[in-house]
Amino acid sequence: MSVTRAITAPRRAVRRAQRQIMVPLVIAVAFFALIGSFFDSTSSRSTSYSPPATSAPQTTSSAYVYVTGTRVNQRDGPSASNPVMGVLVEGTRVQLLRDQGQWAQIRSDLGTGWMSSSFLSSNGPAVAQPTPPDRTLRSSDVRVIDGDTVDIRGLPANVRLVGFNAPETWRSSCTAERQVGERATARLSQLVRNAASIEFERVACSCRPGTEGTDRCNFGRLCGSLFVDGQDVGRTLIGEGLAVPYRCGRTSCPPRPQAWCG
């Protein structure tokens, strides 16, 4: 054997041994890698899916409630110390925005404000029998206050007769006005007392929405027309010089005319 073969023979043996060791090792590594990949895939399939999260539905409903007090303050904030925006009368329908314990945020014709929850109810007011446009009255149903104001039996407040203005008998601007006012009052009483037929027609007052029936509208009076024997009493008083025409707009009235003080 040559010296070169004697030297290289052990090296070949080592390489052969290495190959014999490496081949099974590579196979083993590949096998375990395949097994690991399989378990990872299975685990991924079992844990990766989750149903899409669904949030609770957000619903906004326009809830409406009714004022139950006779006259209830609507305020700027949820406290009795907050400024009063206005007064709402019993049966007024308002939108409920938020309920905060003893106070509720509402929206009405006065705007957005707050009201005590104890004066609000989801139940609407009892439906009253509608008053006919021409309600027949008896003389005893009508009490004359002055030349343009009467008290009608069954109504919750005095009625300001519309379309005319009679002189004032209380807080008159002058003696002449008071004297003519007394004559107008007496004449209206006579018309009612001697009437063969009396009819009353209720009309909306010329005030801001939501204020009718309160002191902010016509001193709390209702509005209407009174007909005696088919004739509007206002026309009769105007024709006799005991009243003057007086027309209001939809939500306000002009200054009252001063026709009896020079």
SEVEX-509167 format. One record per residue (C-alpha): x, y, z. Coordinates in Angstrom, 2 decimals. Layout:
N
<site xx="X" yy="Y" zz="Z"/>
...
***
This chain:
262
<site xx="0.00" yy="0.00" zz="0.00"/>
<site xx="1.35" yy="3.40" zz="-0.95"/>
<site xx="1.83" yy="6.07" zz="1.59"/>
<site xx="-0.89" yy="8.29" zz="-0.02"/>
<site xx="-3.53" yy="5.55" zz="0.16"/>
<site xx="-2.53" yy="4.84" zz="3.72"/>
<site xx="-3.15" yy="8.49" zz="4.60"/>
<site xx="-6.47" yy="9.00" zz="2.74"/>
<site xx="-8.06" yy="5.69" zz="3.70"/>
<site xx="-9.08" yy="6.80" zz="7.19"/>
<site xx="-10.57" yy="10.04" zz="5.75"/>
<site xx="-12.79" yy="8.12" zz="3.40"/>
<site xx="-13.91" yy="5.94" zz="6.23"/>
<site xx="-14.79" yy="9.01" zz="8.28"/>
<site xx="-16.78" yy="10.56" zz="5.43"/>
<site xx="-18.58" yy="7.31" zz="4.85"/>
<site xx="-19.46" yy="7.10" zz="8.52"/>
<site xx="-20.65" yy="10.71" zz="8.46"/>
<site xx="-22.91" yy="9.97" zz="5.50"/>
<site xx="-24.28" yy="6.94" zz="7.26"/>
<site xx="-25.11" yy="9.08" zz="10.27"/>
<site xx="-26.37" yy="12.19" zz="8.43"/>
<site xx="-28.87" yy="10.44" zz="6.17"/>
<site xx="-30.97" yy="9.00" zz="9.04"/>
<site xx="-30.57" yy="12.29" zz="10.91"/>
<site xx="-31.90" yy="14.33" zz="7.99"/>
<site xx="-34.79" yy="11.90" zz="7.58"/>
<site xx="-35.58" yy="12.13" zz="11.30"/>
<site xx="-35.47" yy="15.92" zz="11.26"/>
<site xx="-37.73" yy="16.07" zz="8.21"/>
<site xx="-40.14" yy="13.63" zz="9.84"/>
<site xx="-40.41" yy="15.63" zz="13.05"/>
<site xx="-40.76" yy="18.83" zz="11.07"/>
<site xx="-43.64" yy="17.31" zz="9.13"/>
<site xx="-45.32" yy="16.13" zz="12.33"/>
<site xx="-44.89" yy="19.55" zz="13.90"/>
<site xx="-46.35" yy="21.25" zz="10.85"/>
<site xx="-49.34" yy="18.95" zz="10.97"/>
<site xx="-50.08" yy="19.75" zz="14.63"/>
<site xx="-49.59" yy="23.46" zz="14.05"/>
<site xx="-52.03" yy="23.35" zz="11.15"/>
<site xx="-54.59" yy="21.41" zz="13.19"/>
<site xx="-54.21" yy="23.78" zz="16.11"/>
<site xx="-54.55" yy="26.77" zz="13.81"/>
<site xx="-57.73" yy="25.40" zz="12.29"/>
<site xx="-59.21" yy="24.69" zz="15.69"/>
<site xx="-58.40" yy="28.08" zz="17.21"/>
<site xx="-58.26" yy="30.55" zz="14.37"/>
<site xx="-62.01" yy="30.71" zz="13.75"/>
<site xx="-64.10" yy="32.90" zz="15.95"/>
<site xx="-67.52" yy="34.19" zz="15.07"/>
<site xx="-67.62" yy="37.86" zz="14.16"/>
<site xx="-68.33" yy="40.06" zz="17.12"/>
<site xx="-71.74" yy="41.60" zz="17.00"/>
<site xx="-72.42" yy="44.74" zz="18.93"/>
<site xx="-75.72" yy="45.32" zz="20.64"/>
<site xx="-78.09" yy="47.05" zz="18.25"/>
<site xx="-78.26" yy="50.79" zz="18.78"/>
<site xx="-81.87" yy="51.85" zz="18.46"/>
<site xx="-83.07" yy="55.39" zz="18.63"/>
<site xx="-86.76" yy="55.72" zz="19.24"/>
<site xx="-88.77" yy="58.90" zz="19.34"/>
<site xx="-90.61" yy="58.31" zz="22.61"/>
<site xx="-93.36" yy="60.78" zz="23.37"/>
<site xx="-94.85" yy="61.49" zz="26.78"/>
<site xx="-97.54" yy="63.81" zz="28.11"/>
<site xx="-97.53" yy="66.54" zz="30.73"/>
<site xx="-99.76" yy="65.56" zz="33.65"/>
<site xx="-99.62" yy="68.69" zz="35.80"/>
<site xx="-102.00" yy="71.58" zz="35.26"/>
<site xx="-99.13" yy="74.02" zz="34.63"/>
<site xx="-95.57" yy="72.68" zz="34.73"/>
<site xx="-92.31" yy="74.60" zz="34.32"/>
<site xx="-89.85" yy="73.56" zz="31.62"/>
<site xx="-86.32" yy="74.49" zz="32.75"/>
<site xx="-82.89" yy="74.97" zz="31.21"/>
<site xx="-81.36" yy="72.20" zz="33.34"/>
<site xx="-82.25" yy="69.27" zz="35.64"/>
<site xx="-82.78" yy="71.30" zz="38.80"/>
<site xx="-85.39" yy="73.57" zz="40.31"/>
<site xx="-82.69" yy="76.25" zz="40.51"/>
<site xx="-82.32" yy="76.41" zz="36.73"/>
<site xx="-84.10" yy="79.20" zz="34.80"/>
<site xx="-87.66" yy="78.57" zz="33.61"/>
<site xx="-87.99" yy="78.41" zz="29.81"/>
<site xx="-91.78" yy="78.45" zz="29.90"/>
<site xx="-94.88" yy="76.68" zz="31.17"/>
<site xx="-96.56" yy="73.65" zz="29.58"/>
<site xx="-100.16" yy="72.78" zz="30.33"/>
<site xx="-101.72" yy="69.42" zz="31.09"/>
<site xx="-101.95" yy="67.09" zz="28.11"/>
<site xx="-99.11" yy="68.72" zz="26.13"/>
<site xx="-97.27" yy="66.09" zz="24.07"/>
<site xx="-93.46" yy="66.31" zz="24.29"/>
<site xx="-90.56" yy="64.19" zz="23.05"/>
<site xx="-88.61" yy="62.35" zz="25.76"/>
<site xx="-84.88" yy="62.56" zz="25.04"/>
<site xx="-83.36" yy="61.24" zz="28.26"/>
<site xx="-84.51" yy="60.15" zz="31.71"/>
<site xx="-82.20" yy="61.13" zz="34.55"/>
<site xx="-83.78" yy="60.02" zz="37.79"/>
<site xx="-86.12" yy="62.73" zz="39.03"/>
<site xx="-85.62" yy="64.83" zz="35.89"/>
<site xx="-86.21" yy="64.16" zz="32.21"/>
<site xx="-84.78" yy="65.94" zz="29.19"/>
<site xx="-87.57" yy="66.78" zz="26.76"/>
<site xx="-88.18" yy="68.62" zz="23.52"/>
<site xx="-91.30" yy="70.77" zz="23.22"/>
<site xx="-92.43" yy="73.86" zz="21.34"/>
<site xx="-90.33" yy="75.82" zz="23.85"/>
<site xx="-87.18" yy="73.99" zz="22.72"/>
<site xx="-85.00" yy="71.39" zz="24.44"/>
<site xx="-85.10" yy="71.55" zz="28.23"/>
<site xx="-85.82" yy="69.64" zz="31.43"/>
<site xx="-88.93" yy="68.79" zz="33.43"/>
<site xx="-89.60" yy="66.92" zz="36.63"/>
<site xx="-90.28" yy="63.26" zz="35.75"/>
<site xx="-93.20" yy="63.17" zz="38.18"/>
<site xx="-95.18" yy="65.40" zz="35.80"/>
<site xx="-94.69" yy="63.19" zz="32.73"/>
<site xx="-96.60" yy="60.09" zz="31.69"/>
<site xx="-96.60" yy="57.79" zz="28.69"/>
<site xx="-100.39" yy="57.66" zz="28.91"/>
<site xx="-102.14" yy="60.30" zz="26.86"/>
<site xx="-104.85" yy="62.47" zz="28.38"/>
<site xx="-108.37" yy="61.17" zz="28.49"/>
<site xx="-110.17" yy="61.98" zz="25.29"/>
<site xx="-112.86" yy="64.50" zz="26.02"/>
<site xx="-115.99" yy="64.78" zz="24.01"/>
<site xx="-115.26" yy="67.25" zz="21.22"/>
<site xx="-117.01" yy="70.58" zz="21.45"/>
<site xx="-119.06" yy="71.18" zz="18.33"/>
<site xx="-117.95" yy="74.17" zz="16.27"/>
<site xx="-121.32" yy="75.75" zz="17.04"/>
<site xx="-122.20" yy="74.85" zz="20.60"/>
<site xx="-125.72" yy="75.82" zz="21.58"/>
<site xx="-125.96" yy="77.53" zz="24.96"/>
<site xx="-128.64" yy="78.84" zz="27.26"/>
<site xx="-128.56" yy="82.31" zz="28.75"/>
<site xx="-127.75" yy="80.79" zz="32.13"/>
<site xx="-124.61" yy="79.20" zz="30.63"/>
<site xx="-123.06" yy="82.61" zz="29.93"/>
<site xx="-121.82" yy="85.10" zz="32.51"/>
<site xx="-120.64" yy="88.44" zz="31.12"/>
<site xx="-117.37" yy="89.75" zz="32.62"/>
<site xx="-117.03" yy="92.85" zz="30.45"/>
<site xx="-117.74" yy="93.92" zz="26.89"/>
<site xx="-115.40" yy="91.33" zz="25.32"/>
<site xx="-114.94" yy="88.67" zz="28.02"/>
<site xx="-117.40" yy="86.00" zz="29.16"/>
<site xx="-117.48" yy="82.96" zz="31.39"/>
<site xx="-118.96" yy="79.87" zz="29.69"/>
<site xx="-120.29" yy="77.07" zz="31.87"/>
<site xx="-118.12" yy="73.95" zz="31.56"/>
<site xx="-114.95" yy="75.71" zz="30.36"/>
<site xx="-111.90" yy="75.89" zz="32.66"/>
<site xx="-111.23" yy="79.62" zz="32.12"/>
<site xx="-112.85" yy="82.83" zz="30.97"/>
<site xx="-113.17" yy="83.41" zz="27.22"/>
<site xx="-111.83" yy="86.44" zz="25.37"/>
<site xx="-114.18" yy="87.07" zz="22.46"/>
<site xx="-112.19" yy="87.65" zz="19.27"/>
<site xx="-112.49" yy="90.07" zz="16.37"/>
<site xx="-113.24" yy="93.18" zz="18.42"/>
<site xx="-112.06" yy="95.15" zz="21.43"/>
<site xx="-114.39" yy="96.73" zz="23.97"/>
<site xx="-113.35" yy="99.53" zz="26.36"/>
<site xx="-111.75" yy="98.53" zz="29.67"/>
<site xx="-113.82" yy="98.83" zz="32.81"/>
<site xx="-110.90" yy="97.97" zz="35.11"/>
<site xx="-107.73" yy="100.05" zz="34.83"/>
<site xx="-109.33" yy="102.29" zz="32.26"/>
<site xx="-107.10" yy="104.92" zz="30.67"/>
<site xx="-109.70" yy="107.64" zz="31.16"/>
<site xx="-113.19" yy="108.24" zz="32.51"/>
<site xx="-114.73" yy="108.14" zz="29.05"/>
<site xx="-113.28" yy="104.68" zz="28.40"/>
<site xx="-114.65" yy="103.35" zz="31.69"/>
<site xx="-118.10" yy="104.77" zz="30.98"/>
<site xx="-118.28" yy="103.31" zz="27.46"/>
<site xx="-116.90" yy="100.02" zz="28.82"/>
<site xx="-119.73" yy="99.84" zz="31.35"/>
<site xx="-122.25" yy="100.48" zz="28.57"/>
<site xx="-120.66" yy="97.71" zz="26.43"/>
<site xx="-120.83" yy="95.29" zz="29.36"/>
<site xx="-124.48" yy="96.10" zz="30.00"/>
<site xx="-125.34" yy="95.78" zz="26.31"/>
<site xx="-123.65" yy="92.38" zz="25.99"/>
<site xx="-125.53" yy="91.18" zz="29.09"/>
<site xx="-128.77" yy="92.36" zz="27.52"/>
<site xx="-128.04" yy="90.55" zz="24.24"/>
<site xx="-127.40" yy="87.30" zz="26.10"/>
<site xx="-130.39" yy="87.66" zz="28.42"/>
<site xx="-132.87" yy="88.36" zz="25.60"/>
<site xx="-131.44" yy="85.92" zz="23.05"/>
<site xx="-133.66" yy="83.37" zz="21.36"/>
<site xx="-130.54" yy="81.35" zz="20.50"/>
<site xx="-126.92" yy="81.50" zz="21.65"/>
<site xx="-124.04" yy="79.69" zz="19.98"/>
<site xx="-120.39" yy="79.57" zz="20.98"/>
<site xx="-117.41" yy="78.71" zz="18.78"/>
<site xx="-114.03" yy="77.98" zz="20.36"/>
<site xx="-111.01" yy="79.28" zz="18.42"/>
<site xx="-107.26" yy="79.10" zz="19.00"/>
<site xx="-105.72" yy="82.10" zz="20.73"/>
<site xx="-103.07" yy="84.10" zz="18.89"/>
<site xx="-100.20" yy="83.04" zz="21.14"/>
<site xx="-96.93" yy="81.14" zz="20.96"/>
<site xx="-97.42" yy="77.36" zz="20.65"/>
<site xx="-97.71" yy="75.61" zz="23.99"/>
<site xx="-98.66" yy="78.74" zz="25.96"/>
<site xx="-102.44" yy="78.81" zz="25.52"/>
<site xx="-104.19" yy="78.46" zz="28.85"/>
<site xx="-101.25" yy="80.01" zz="30.75"/>
<site xx="-100.56" yy="83.52" zz="31.99"/>
<site xx="-98.19" yy="83.96" zz="29.05"/>
<site xx="-101.15" yy="83.85" zz="26.66"/>
<site xx="-104.05" yy="86.26" zz="26.95"/>
<site xx="-103.86" yy="86.34" zz="30.78"/>
<site xx="-104.79" yy="82.65" zz="30.92"/>
<site xx="-108.07" yy="83.14" zz="29.05"/>
<site xx="-109.41" yy="80.96" zz="26.26"/>
<site xx="-110.62" yy="82.44" zz="22.96"/>
<site xx="-113.84" yy="82.17" zz="21.00"/>
<site xx="-116.78" yy="83.81" zz="19.25"/>
<site xx="-120.28" yy="84.27" zz="20.65"/>
<site xx="-123.32" yy="84.42" zz="18.38"/>
<site xx="-126.69" yy="85.75" zz="19.54"/>
<site xx="-129.62" yy="85.03" zz="17.23"/>
<site xx="-127.14" yy="84.22" zz="14.47"/>
<site xx="-125.18" yy="87.49" zz="14.81"/>
<site xx="-121.63" yy="87.81" zz="16.20"/>
<site xx="-121.95" yy="89.96" zz="19.32"/>
<site xx="-118.76" yy="91.78" zz="18.35"/>
<site xx="-120.34" yy="93.03" zz="15.15"/>
<site xx="-123.34" yy="94.27" zz="17.10"/>
<site xx="-121.21" yy="96.18" zz="19.61"/>
<site xx="-119.05" yy="97.67" zz="16.84"/>
<site xx="-122.16" yy="98.80" zz="14.99"/>
<site xx="-123.43" yy="100.55" zz="18.12"/>
<site xx="-120.12" yy="102.33" zz="18.81"/>
<site xx="-119.40" yy="100.23" zz="21.90"/>
<site xx="-116.38" yy="98.37" zz="20.47"/>
<site xx="-113.83" yy="98.62" zz="17.65"/>
<site xx="-112.52" yy="95.96" zz="15.24"/>
<site xx="-109.43" yy="94.16" zz="16.56"/>
<site xx="-107.66" yy="91.48" zz="14.52"/>
<site xx="-104.72" yy="89.38" zz="15.72"/>
<site xx="-102.11" yy="87.43" zz="13.82"/>
<site xx="-101.36" yy="83.75" zz="14.18"/>
<site xx="-99.14" yy="84.05" zz="17.27"/>
<site xx="-99.48" yy="87.66" zz="18.44"/>
<site xx="-101.81" yy="90.63" zz="18.64"/>
<site xx="-101.21" yy="94.33" zz="17.91"/>
<site xx="-101.41" yy="96.96" zz="20.68"/>
<site xx="-104.96" yy="97.56" zz="21.77"/>
<site xx="-106.51" yy="100.66" zz="20.20"/>
<site xx="-107.14" yy="103.67" zz="22.42"/>
<site xx="-110.32" yy="104.93" zz="20.81"/>
<site xx="-112.12" yy="106.49" zz="23.78"/>
<site xx="-109.65" yy="108.86" zz="25.40"/>
<site xx="-109.45" yy="111.71" zz="22.89"/>
***
